[in-house]
Amino acid sequence: MSVTHNDIVSAQKAQSDVIRKTSLIFSETFSKITGSTVYLKNEFEQKTGSFKLRGAFYKIKTLTEDERKNGVVAASAGNHAQGVAFASALEKINCTIVMPKNASPAKVAATRGYGATVILEGRNYDESWVKAQEIANVSNAQIIHAFDDPQIIAAQGVIGLEIMEQLPDVDEIYVPIGGGGLAAGVLIAIKDKNPNVKIIGVESKSFPSMKKSLESGKLETIDGGFTVADGISVRTPGKQTFEIIKDKIDEIVLVDDDEIIKTMFLLMERSKSVVEPAGVAGLAYLISKKPSPGKKVVPILCGGNVDMYLLGQIVSKGLGTMGRMMKVFILLKDKPGALKEVVDELASLSANIVEVVHDRLSSNVPAGTTGVTLSLETENQEHAEKLIEHLKNKQIDFKVLT
């Protein structure tokens, strides 16, 4: 079954008050950084914190009474799981979700909190999907696919309709791609009415499965690596989404974890917005590559479900990436006043000491000396580099750790 523009319009009419029309906000900060006129499509404002609710709600809403009686089953690393669980609870349908064993405990807890039965199976989405199919075959439950389904694609495409209503003269839209449901829906919603709007898909460098598939002209399954962006870590794209994206997309580009982490940090600090790694992929590409000077561009920030432990790491690593935090190891003579001399030198350049750790026992610390690891708060990269040069000039024995 192919998906048409009219299907997306029908999905929009069926949303009722459950689905929010999320905001499109001009960002002066990111416009200055990228050289483009940037409008953020804040899809993380959606209930359950992700665009995935749109597809899950519409798919479940369109099930017949006969299809509902044995419940539904889905596989997901987190956002689709919460969307299906929430929509099932609204419709009073039994729901089973298969999640990878390494899924975020917070996302598992949230999914259970919506009333779903959660089964942890597999190391990634693909292995969880196999288990979900097995459950469906035994129980006759309806499978709610995370992306490769006409109703799912149509409902995600409503985001494209909203963007065109909110910013009719948009030049470019940047869409994160995992399995491709969001990108496929947005492409149909926009390209069928205004083919001049450029739509760029953004994948993780660790999981470029859609890009590889487009390059070979057929569906490809990749091994994949590690990425913090678990929401777009899909080894095999959808068959239907691949066909749509192959015909309509302008380009697929890649981002790495460092670019994602920096962007998450900037969103928190400058826009006061907590957006998950997969959700910032489009903006991360704009910030790192600055590809569209002078253009009106919309990165879709498609989810905001971040594990709190990961969030702490993002803040620390973001400070380091921005040159705002550095960690140095200094070898000192183990005598009174040795540390004070170093502290005075740091103070002369207005570096704030956040943490001090002494070490006299490690094998790399000779007898009669002490190793001191200092975490330092600096203004920016230039300030950090000036501090490093100053320590060298003072012939202080140190090593930059981060």
C-alpha angles and dihedrals in degrees: 000000000000122000119235135191088253089056089058092049089051090051090052091053091051096054096092116180094312093081119060124220095230123219128262108210129188111232116207090183096056092038089059093045096048103031089233130104098254126201116183117218099210101207090154085079088073118111110272086026099268146075087242091087089069094063096037093050095047094045093050092043090057096051116114122238089255091052092049098054097082094042129233136283130199141172121224145145090225125297099061087044092058092044093052093043093050094046091046091052091052091051093040093238125147110252134197121187125193112206131179115263090243094052116134109276088222092056091046091051092047091050092050088046090062089057103261126140105239123207118189109214134150137011096263144007094280093056091046089051091057090054092047090055091051091052091048092051092053100039101031088231117158114256115229102201117212095230117339100083131097095231092046092050093046093051093048088051090065086079087066091052090051093051091052090050092048098041111016094176097053113147103195138013123199114207127186112232128208110139090351105244095125094044093046093051095046091048093055093044094053110024094053089059103029115015090179092074106097115225120197123191118213124206134177114261086232093057110031093154098138093045091050090048092052091048093053096037093234139070112287130195114210131196093231127201133223125306135162086224097084091162091071098034096113118149097198124031122222120273094229095041090049092055092049095044093045091058101040115025121102098207144340118219134182136231131190131222095259090058090047093049093049091051094048089052093049092049091053095046101038105027099026088231126137107210125172122243096258090046095060097049095106095047090045090059092048092051096045100041104024090209102166114048112186095005127123103242135180121200110194109228092203105181144017106192106123126168107240093227090053090047091060090053091048091056093049095044091042091055089051094047091051092049090247097117130034133176121209133183114215126189112214137179107259096243137110114280097019094109092042090059090056093044090052091053091050092047091052087066095041096248111159117221109224100174139008124199122182122205125185099153108058118107092241091060111083120219112273093031136084130213116224123192112200126192107206131194112218133180099238144321093290091054091049092051091048089052092051091050091049092053090050092051090052089052092236113165103236144141127207109233098179 
